[in-house]
Amino acid sequence: MTRLRWDELAACATVDPKVFFPLAEDTRMSVSEIELAKAVCESCPVRAQCLEYALRALPYGIAGGLTPVERRQVNAERRSAEHGRGAA
């Protein structure tokens, strides 16, 4: 049996990538564009795997149900938590 990669099971695999990266040259996304992309992510069976990938390697677009700004916030919170554990 062939094993599928998580990204082959993603809900976005059959959606136009422009939904997640609508303004490639312009990093601003409208609220409606963000909501549309997040709606696809919401029911995705591999959302957690996508988010972990995006937190490590994807600076643009919607991925794992989060915007780039939201992902930066998660990364900052993780760094802060790791720093806090190191000081304890």
C-alpha positions in Angstrom: 0.0 0.0 0.0 1.3 3.4 -0.9 1.5 5.8 2.0 0.2 9.3 1.3 2.0 12.4 2.6 -0.1 14.6 4.9 -0.2 17.4 2.3 -1.9 15.0 -0.2 -4.7 14.6 2.2 -5.2 18.3 2.8 -8.5 20.0 2.1 -6.7 22.6 0.1 -5.2 20.1 -2.3 -8.2 20.6 -4.7 -8.6 24.3 -4.1 -6.9 27.1 -6.2 -3.8 28.2 -4.3 -4.8 31.8 -4.9 -7.3 31.3 -2.1 -4.4 31.0 0.4 -2.1 33.4 -1.3 -4.4 35.8 -3.1 -2.1 38.7 -3.3 1.3 37.2 -4.0 2.9 40.6 -4.7 1.0 42.4 -2.0 1.1 40.8 1.4 -2.1 42.3 2.5 -5.2 40.1 2.5 -8.8 41.3 2.8 -11.0 40.0 5.6 -13.2 38.1 3.1 -10.1 36.4 1.6 -8.9 35.4 5.0 -12.3 34.0 6.0 -12.5 32.0 2.8 -9.1 30.4 3.3 -9.7 29.7 7.0 -13.1 28.0 6.1 -11.2 25.5 4.0 -8.7 24.9 6.8 -11.4 24.5 9.4 -12.5 21.1 8.3 -9.1 19.8 7.0 -8.1 16.4 8.4 -4.4 17.4 8.4 -4.7 20.9 9.8 -2.4 20.2 12.7 0.4 18.9 10.4 -0.1 21.8 8.1 0.1 24.3 10.9 3.3 22.7 12.3 4.9 22.9 8.8 3.7 26.5 8.4 5.1 27.6 11.8 8.5 26.3 10.7 8.7 27.2 7.0 5.9 29.3 5.6 6.1 33.1 6.1 3.2 34.0 3.7 -0.4 33.0 3.1 -3.0 31.2 5.2 -1.9 27.8 6.4 -3.1 25.6 9.2 -6.0 28.0 9.6 -3.8 30.9 10.7 -2.5 34.0 9.0 1.2 34.9 8.9 0.6 37.4 11.8 -1.2 34.7 13.8 1.6 32.2 13.1 4.3 34.7 14.2 2.3 35.2 17.4 2.2 31.4 18.1 5.9 31.2 17.4 6.6 34.1 19.8 4.4 32.4 22.5 6.2 29.1 22.0 9.6 30.8 22.3 8.5 32.6 25.4 7.2 29.4 27.0 10.5 27.6 26.1 12.5 30.4 27.6 10.4 30.3 30.7 11.0 26.5 31.1 14.7 27.1 30.7 14.8 29.6 33.5 12.9 27.4 36.0 
